[in-house]
Amino acid sequence: MLARTPADNAAIAFAGLRVELGGKPILDNVTLDVKPGEFICVMGPSGCGKTTLLRVVAGLVAATAGSVTSFGRPITGPTREVSVVFQDYGRALLPWRNASGNVALALEAAAMPRAEQGPLIEALLEKVGLKDHADKFPSQLSGGMQQRLQIARCLAQDPKILLMDEPFGALDAMTRQQLQDEVLALAAERNTTVFFVTHDLEEALYLGDRVVALLPNPGRIARLVDVPLKRPRNQLTTREHPDFLQLRRDLFDMMQEGH
Ligand SMILES: Nc1ncnc2c1ncn2[C@@H]1O[C@H](COP(=O)(O)OP(=O)(O)OP(=O)(O)O)[C@@H](O)[C@H]1O
């Protein structure tokens, strides 16, 4: 039997990953192990390759060199074990299906018998606070509610890994904070590995067990920091904690200096 390496146990393992698109290097020498159940945040300025890195994990972009594996298996394309929440909920949801119908989409894709779908859809909508809105269409829901619906649809897939690409970027500050806490609670309850992309340093520190800071041209890991703040996090006390402020300062300076 072949010996297992630490990377085989990682939910996601990048080893010397390089990605070129259109002949241009976009990511270079990305090496990182993401532990099962870890909440990892990838942050950095616009164009540093955050979305490209997420798309590699989703199996939508191939490595030019190096490797990316999930629980020891190479990622070669999209699978049901990995689900993606996009920033643009308006385009991710089907406008002609109501909330239940949008969640059902994930279950239909898994060929779940219709009779089993109902109770599961109800439970998922309740989980994201949309129990009383099951019959509403996306256009009848607020932005925050539409994003909750997209999250419910992703959870219906029961993914091992949840990829989130600036999911709260289009929401107002209050809704954004509410959803941050809801996602933290859901991820903890299900022990889901979350790979969360944001350009917002404070959001990354608030959510993450670790923060990966990328710098551009080509996108590369500039810092990998542990966030030692206790859980459950709290929008006031966590953000006021001296460790939070220190990490924010360090990462901010690093991004400003660009190295
Ligand atoms: N299909 C493609 N072909 C060529 N270049 C691409 C392609 N997709 C992305 N890029 C380039 O790769 C770089 C990284 O893009 P990416 O979207 O991954 O960055 P990002 O950090 O997510 O940026 P943002 O925060 O603005 O979304 C950019 O310079 C972009 O122009």
The ligand as an ORCA input file, in Angstrom:
! r2SCAN-3c Opt
* xyz 0 1
  N      -9.760     33.593    -18.776
  C      -8.788     34.493    -18.573
  N      -7.890     34.767    -19.542
  C      -6.889     35.647    -19.348
  N      -6.705     36.318    -18.183
  C      -7.569     36.089    -17.187
  C      -8.647     35.163    -17.305
  N      -9.344     35.133    -16.135
  C      -8.715     36.010    -15.313
  N      -7.659     36.581    -15.926
  C      -6.732     37.563    -15.335
  O      -6.190     36.977    -14.183
  C      -5.948     37.969    -13.176
  C      -6.570     37.506    -11.887
  O      -8.001     37.527    -12.014
  P      -8.945     37.058    -10.820
  O     -10.356     37.331    -11.239
  O      -8.586     35.695    -10.410
  O      -8.509     38.083     -9.675
  P      -9.256     38.502     -8.355
  O      -8.207     38.648     -7.321
  O     -10.365     37.571     -8.061
  O      -9.830     39.913     -8.740
  P     -11.185     40.664     -8.277
  O     -11.045     40.905     -6.797
  O     -11.151     41.942     -9.066
  O     -12.320     39.768     -8.629
  C      -6.489     39.267    -13.720
  O      -5.411     40.014    -14.215
  C      -7.412     38.830    -14.849
  O      -7.438     39.804    -15.862
*
